[in-house]
Amino acid sequence: MWKIAIEEAIATITRNMNRFGEAYPHVGDGGHYTLIENNDWTNGFWSGLLWLGYEYSGEERLSEAARKTTACFRRRLEDNVVLDHHDIGFLYSLSAKAQWIVEKDESAKRLALQAADRMMKRWREPGGFFQAWGQKGDPVEGGRIIIDCLLNLPLLYWASEQTGSPVYREAAKAQAEKSRRYLVRGDDSSYHTFFFNQLTGEPVGGATHQGYSNGSTWSRGQAWGIYGFALSYRYTRDSLFLETSKRMAVYFLQHLPEDGVAYWDFHLPPGQQLYRDSSASAIAAAGLVELLSHLDEQDALYSCLQSGLIRSMKALVQHYSTIGDKDAEGLLKHGSYHVRGGQAPDDYMIWGDYFYLEALLRLERGISGYWHERERS
């Protein structure tokens, strides 16, 4: 099943190279991807799809297209195009760092390290956190962290490995610790975002930006937590991160509807539109593969987590993928971007496509994504 799904996905990506040209797919609009310039937080996922497609197929046209995106990301960094946010890791882990991992290209490595330096400009004292959005001192955004940042941290952990400087790793670990303490609730659900006093670093309170309410659990945020804490464990070996990933994974799996693919929020009251978010389930699945790689099969939760992973992936492949549709531009249907904001509540999501293919490749071939270096064979 995984092999067929992978080959169908790569065929779609290959067709999309001609459809998209130099543009970047963002989110779906009526079954077609909205194409944008390299100026949003989502652009790296297209690069990542190209690199994954090349690693599986060996098709040079995929690697050529992927290299072009790295060149585009180099220009973006040089020109400082919409980089005043923390999502530098999403952008450069899946483009420049991916090229380094796949091809050992030294210029790509240097670009990824420059991106890590750019991300460090988001570090804020005295709070000791990475400010998610906005300018330093912004009265609203200046004290905000969000759970998505956990997937940006691997760029910093990697930068410490490559340079020998502990500064990146220390900041990344501090952000992960603060996220564990303040974004994860006592029942293992999560806040999307949390605010701190900018002057003192004192905690103010949790809130949401894309979830249903401040007290609800946005399913994509929960998925970021599963994967993000597992990756922080990979780099730090701090057992608290591993335990947090496990707890968040159990919560995610226990709150899935009957068909195994998440709604956009786990706490929707009666009368609310029950949009799915296939992208949340794809992120969670990729995160579960990472999490399981750190667990012994004798672990009390191993069997539960493994069966949850297979159930989720089968649901995505059999009922949410575009297998067999040669006109489809996306790999997964029924993703949601920002339901409360009225933005793409039920369509393709480029990050959903990326994590779906990453999960498939890890299951079928052991080809991981681009969040960490791989063992040399």
N, C-alpha and C positions, 0 to 999 in steps of 0.2 A: 504493500500500500504506500509506504513512504517513497519508494523509488519512483513510482508512477507520478505521485504528487510533485516530487522534485523536478522531474523531467517536464511536466506540464508547466510548472512555475518558470523554469528557465526558458522554455519556448515563449511564454508570455513576455518575460523580461526582454528577450531578444527582439520580439516584434515591437516592443515599446521603445527600443533604441531608435527605430525609424520614426515612430510616432512623436516622440518627445524632442528629438534633435538635441539642442544645447540647453533646453529648459529642464526644470526639475518638477516631478510630480509632488503634489502636496496632499490634498484630500479630494475625495470624489465629489462630483456635483452632477447628479442625474446619471450615474453610471459611467462618467468619464472623469479622468483626473483633471483637476485644476492645475495648470502649468504655471510655474513662477520662476523668477530669477533666483540666483543664489543669495537670498537675503532673508531667510527664515530659519527657525530652529530645526526644521524637518529635512533640510536638504541632504544631510549626510546619509540618510537611509537609502536613497537611490544609489549613492556610491557603494554602500555596503551590499546592496543587492547585486550590483555588477561584479564586485569582487567575489561574493559567494558563488555566483553563476560561473565565473571563470574557474574558481577552484574545483568545482564539480566537473565541469565540462571540458576544460582546457581550451575553450574557444578563444582565440586571440582577439577577435573583435570585441569580446566582452572586456578583456583586460585593457585594450586600447581605449575603450569608452571610459573605463574606470580611471585610467591615468589622466584622461582629459579632465575629469572632475577634480582630481587632486590639484592639477594646475589651476583650475578655477578657484579652489579653496585657498591656494597660495595668494592669488590676486585679492581674494576677499580679506585675507588677513593683512596684507600689505596696505590695502585701502581702508581697512577698519570699517567694513560694511556690516552694519547691524550686529555688532558683537558686544554690546553693553548688556549682557545677560550671562547666566551661568551655563548655558547649553553648549559651551565650547566643546565639551566632551562628546556630545552627540554628533557634532559636526566633524570633528577631526579624528576621533577614534575610528570612524567608519570610512574615512577617506585617506588621509595621510598615514595614520598608524596602520590602517589595513594594508596599504601598499608596502609599508615597511615589513609587516608580518609575512605577507605573501611573497614579495620579491626582494626583500632586504635592500631596498633602495635608500641610500644614505640621505639623499635630498628630501625624501618623504619623511624620514626619521627626524631630520632637522626641523622640518615644518611642524611636525607633531609636537616637538619640544617647544617650539616658539608658541604654539597654541596653548600648551600647558602654562607657559609664562603669562599669556594673555588672560587665562582663566584665573590665575593667582591675583590678578588685579581686582577680583570680586571679593577677596577676603576682607573681612571687616573686624576690626578691634574697636572697643573692648568686648564685643559680643562673642567673638570667636566663631564666626560662621561665614559661609558664602552667601552673599546677598543674591537672591534669585533674579530679580528684575529691577530696572530703573537705575537712576544715577545715585551715587553715594550721597547720603543725607536726604534723599527724597522723603517727604513727610509721611507718605503712605507705604512705599515699597522698601524704604531703607532698612527695616528690621525683619523682612520676610525671608524665610526659607521654605522650600517645597520639596516634597518627597521625590520628585523626578530627579533631583540633583544626585541621587545615589548612583545613577548610571553615568553621570559626568565624572565622578570621582576616579574611575579606573584610568583615565588619562593622566591624572596626577600620580597615582600609585606607580604607574608605568614609568613616568618621567623620573621618579626617584630611583627606580631600578636602573634606568639608562644612564643617569648622570652621577649617581652616587650621593646626590644631595638629599638630606632627609626632610627638607622644607616642604616639598610637595606632599610627601607621605604623611607628615605630621598634620598638615592642614586637612587632608582628605580624611584621615582617621578621626580627627576632632569633629568634622562635619557629620561623619557617620555616627559617632557617639551621640552627638546632639540630636540627630534625627531619630535614633533609637529611643532616646529618653523622652523626646517631646512630640514626635509625630506618631509613634506607636502607642495606642491606648492599652489599658490594662486587660481588655478582653481580646487583644491581638488584632483588632481593627485599626484603622489609621485615619489621621487627619491628612488632607491634601497639603495644607500649609500651616505654618506657625509663625507668630510674630514675637519679636523681642524688642525691648527698649533699646534704641540705637546708642544712647549715651551711657547706659549702665550695663547692658547685656541681660537685664532681668527679663524673664519670660512674661509675656503678656497673655497669650492664649492661642488656641487652635481655631482654624477656620477652613473654609473651602473656597476654591475658585471655580472648579468645574464639576464638583459633586452636587448632589441635590441640596444639601444643607450643611451647616457647620458640624452638626453632630452625626451626619451620615457617613457612609464609607464608599468613596468613589472607587470603583473596581480597578480602573487603570492605575490609580495611586497604590492600591494594595499590591498589584502586580509589580510595580516598580520596586516596592519594598522587598518582595520575595527575591527578585533577581539582584537588586542592589546590595542587600545585606550579605547574600551568598558571595558576591564578588569581593566585598570588603573582607569577608572571612578568608577568601583565597589569598589576598595580599597581606593580611595582618595576622592571621591565625588566632584572632581573638574569638574565643568560643561564644561570647555573648552575641556576636553578629550571626553566627551559625544558628544559634537557638532562636534568635529573632526571625530569621528567614524561615525556619521550620514552623514556628508558630503562625506566622502570617500566611504561609502556604496552606496549613490546615484550615485556617479561617476561610481562605479563598475557596478551597475545594468544598468545604461544608456549606457554603452559601451559594453554590451554583444551582441554577434551575435544572429541571429534569433532563434537558437535552445536553447539559454539560458545557454550555457557553454562557459567559457572564452577561447579566444586564449591566447597563452603564453605571449603576449605583446599586449597592446591596441593600439599601434601606429606603426603597421607594414606597410611599403610602398608596393606598387604593386611589385609583383615578389618574395616576401618573402614567405617561406614555412609557411602555416597557421596551424601550430601544435596547438592543443588544450592543455589546462592544466586543466584537471578535478580536479586536486588537489587544484588549486587556487579557483575553484568554491566550493569545499568542505570546505575549510578553511573559505571562505566568508560566506557560509551558516551557519556554526557553529557560526561564529561571529555575524551574523544577529540574531540568536536565543538569544545570550547574549545581544546584543544591544536592542532588543525588550523587554527583561525582565526589562529594566530600563526606558522604555517609557510608558506614559499613552496612552490608546487607543485613547484619544482625540488629541494627538500630530498630527500636520499637516502632518508629514511624516509616521505615523504609518502604515496606510493602504498600502502605496506605498512599504514600506520596507517589510511588511508581504507578500504581493503578490509576490514581488521579491524573497523572501525566498522560498515560495511554488513552484514557477515556476522553480527555480534552482534545488530544491531537486527532483521534478518530472522528470526533464530532466536527472539528474544523475541516478536516479533509473531506468527509462524507457529506456534510450539510452546509458548509459556509464557504468552501473554496469554489473557484470558477473553473474547475477541471472540465474540459470538454467544450468550453466556450472560447472559440478562437477570436471573438470580437472583444472579449473582456480585457480591460486595461489593468485591473487589479487582481491580486491573488486571493483576497478574502473579501467576501461581501459582509454587510451588516456590522461595520465598525462605527463608532461614534467619536466625534471630536469634542464639541462643547455644546451639549444638549441645551443647557439653560441659556446659553448665549445664542442659540439658534444657528450654530455653525456645524454643518455636515453631521446631522444626528444619526444618519443611517446610510453609509456609503463606504467606499474604499478609504483606507488610511495607509499611507506609505510606510509608517512605522509598523503597522500590523503586518503588512506584507514582508517586511524585513525579518521580524522576529519569528514569523511563521516559517520562512525558509531556513532561518538559522536553526530553529528547533528540529526541522526535518533533517537537515544535514548532520546535526549532532547525533540524531537517532540512527540514521542510515549509514553514515560514513565516519562519524567521530570528528567531523570538521566543525570546530567551534567558531564562534564569531570573533570579533576583533577587540574584545575588552581586555585581553591579556595575551602575553607572549605564549607560544606553544613550545612544548618539549621538542627538542631536536631529535629527529629519527636517526 
